[in-house]
Amino acid sequence: MLRKLKGGEVFLLHDRGTTLGADAEAPEQMLGALATVLQEAKRRGLTSVRVDTLMYGDRAAALVSQNETQIKLKLWKRAVVALWLGWEKLFHWVYHLRTASPEDPMLHFRSRVYHGARVEMGQGYVMQNGDPMIELHFDNQKLYELGVTSRSSMHLAIRMIRTMEQQLPDLAELVAADPELRSAKAIYGVSMINRGPEKFGFTIQELPPGPFSMASRLYLKLLLSVIHPAGTERLKQRTDQLVPKMIVMPVEELLRRYGQHHKLAAASTEDRRDESILLENEILPERN
């Protein structure tokens, strides 16, 4: 790579260590090589740019801006988003939702009682009907902004992963400091991402068939058509994976993984990047 390092060069770095025949340490080795190359590039006065900028220069930024504007100006999406955000404000007011990270409001939650079938969460943890729990909700405004400004499915997935990495420790701190939240059995939500959340410590469960499952499926598909960069086209791809499912994690596991916020913040950049790369591969394994 250093021998090829010059203006206009494009490097493709393979980082997956989980495919057949791959080196399990591939992510760590790739990041180490990349760090060396970037340091040498800086020493030589070279900077990194996106491929479309390399190809089209200043026109690339104009094309991206034009594309984003077209997404935002679609009349039906604007109408849906307006109703959607209005409903969220009402929901937050009625149910007194709190925010894990007020400076970057993405993850909201409320304390409530669980009503449903028994849920096995692994390691002996169980949530049953009548148990206290913490219900999670994503911020609709933030989801919309991420969706319409992401350049691809991968870009959207990476940004959501980064956000969850930042906000789960904040949620853990709030839970640890609040006796009511601390007494909850689990944190709970509904997601259309069928693979990936387990890397954060969640157990994935099927939603029991019924009106709630049907309503969740319709709502989340509408949500995906609005916020996803590929829009309704994404709904036609891998439809078997676009099924809402329950994601649940014991509160004890949340505190064990994320409770020591300062310790997490002090973790090496390489370790956090390795985990994110594995998550990206789990969520979008079909990427090129």
RACOR-V279088 format. One record per helix or strand of 3 or more residues. SS is the DSSP state (2 for helix, 1 for strand). FROM is the first residue (numbers start at 1). TO is the last residue. Records with the same first field share a line. If there is no record, write none. Layout:
SS = FROM-TO + FROM-TO
//
This chain:
2 = 26-43 + 51-56 + 58-73 + 75-95 + 102-104 + 140-149 + 153-177 + 179-182 + 197-200 + 211-227 + 232-235 + 239-241 + 251-258 + 261-265 + 269-283
1 = 107-113 + 119-122 + 125-127 + 132-138 + 186-191 + 203-206 + 245-250
//
